[in-house]
Amino acid sequence: MTSIAFDTSLRAETTLTARHLINGQWLGEALTERMNPARPGELAALSPSGSAEDVDAAITAAAAAQPAWAALPAPSRGAILIAAGNLLIERQGAIAEDLVREEGKTLAEAKGEVKRASDVLRFFGSLGWAATGEVLPSGLPDTTITTRREALGVVGLITPWNFPIAIPAWKTAPALISGNTVVIKPAELTPLSATHLARALQDAGLPEGVFNVVHGKGRVVGDALARDPRIAGLSFTGSTNVGLGLQEILNARRARVQLEMGGKNGVLVLDDADPRRAAQVVAAGAFGLTGQACTATSRVYVTPGIRAAFLDALVVEAAAYTSGDGLTEGTRMGAVVSRQQFEQDQAAVRTAVERGATLLHGTFDGDPTGPLFLPTAVLTDLPFDDAAVTEEIFGPVVAVLEVPDYEAGLAAINDSRYGLTAGICTDSLALATDFAARAQAGVVKVNRPTAGLDLNVPFGGVKDSSTNTFREQGRSALDFFTWGKTVYTGV
Ligand code: NAD
């Protein structure tokens, strides 16, 4: 292994240095710099770039630790998760500041995310006490049937930068409570947040080797994780292209794979909605988290009677989401995560305008060498097949298109390769109910922003947004990390 030992006495809570965590040891030479997207020239994090050998060592440790971890009573496993969740809340302020520096979101958003990670650990920790399986009658005499859920073994997790502690937590917690051991590869841009999760688990008493972290490049570390035959299941969140590539690798060796990928989430605004309220719902979904959420609203269909009033109100809302340093008090919208993403966001707006769209609010001539602050953008007068309407942008950009009526709006919402979330703004219970039934999306929001999820209910999409087999979050998250067994017992 190429890694060097890390002096654990240096593990102060706000150190900028991330390390691999392999078999309980902090390892790796942290040479990869991550700069603060809001403050050019300011270092946000240092992390090691792992190799296939590091992945091999992490999987070996996880495989060795798994039988004893699975044999521990589930309530004892749960107690460690709950203790780790409590530690995250104790450390919430310091972790949130690190998260802002490496990801760019606002401090309020980052604190909310750390709280979410903590709640997720405590939720799944408490499930250690919950019954799993059923007792069922048999057609045979003197026989009882029970069903059990067994751990998969060693699972791999690959996570994106946009929720750098919450997503690792909501994959790790159901994996661990089910008796699996974990090797996780966090996003390169946000190595510190996953390190904080690892520290909390370690400090809560998680045995060595149960949770392992390998930082580095996706095509090196992520690829090695996906290809290793000891990985019984891989849960991935990230872009659709990368996800579909991983699916091929996992399918080839018939291992379990869960993919949560891109979105192009639409909202239908009907004449009977209140225009100001609808604009607030759309703006929160489109511009919250700098538009960098897989569930963000990025296309809106409006019926003719509300179009003008809705657009006026949306421009007012969009102007209120001014972008700035997430650590500065009062910042409404944080920085874009990277220069590449900043340029992509601006190019999407510029191209739409060049093709004839009207830019009602925003610009596309920001300087990507300065702080990565981007104004919100509201586009209208686009064709339905414009790339800004069909392709994921992942920035604070929303396209508004007119549809003649509800049916045309529903058809437009469903005319997408993605199907993660969909929303409707209406006072009509009948149309809201019809929309909930017919929208092709894993999550439907009525008069609520498309972004923003509860932790205790299933989450996932259809079409190219998700594998649409196993759901994340809530009790349904346990299905991916376990397999079912049916036991016949005669007396
Ligand atoms: P990404 O696909 O570039 O990276 C995600 C993870 O995959 C990272 O850890 C990366 O290093 C790794 N990776 C990259 N190439 C790999 C490869 N060849 N093999 C194995 N691993 C590889 O995505 P991102 O830029 O980090 O995140 C943004 C994307 O994530 C957006 O498309 C967004 O919609 C999606 N996302 C989806 C959800 C969801 O729940 N559906 C949630 C958040 C983000």
Residues whose N, C-alpha, C, O or C-beta is under 5 A from the ligand:
A	BS01	NAD	I158 T159 P160 W161 K185 P186 A187 E188 G216 K217 G218 R219 G222 D223 T237 G238 S239 T240 V242 E260 M261 G262 G263 C294 S465
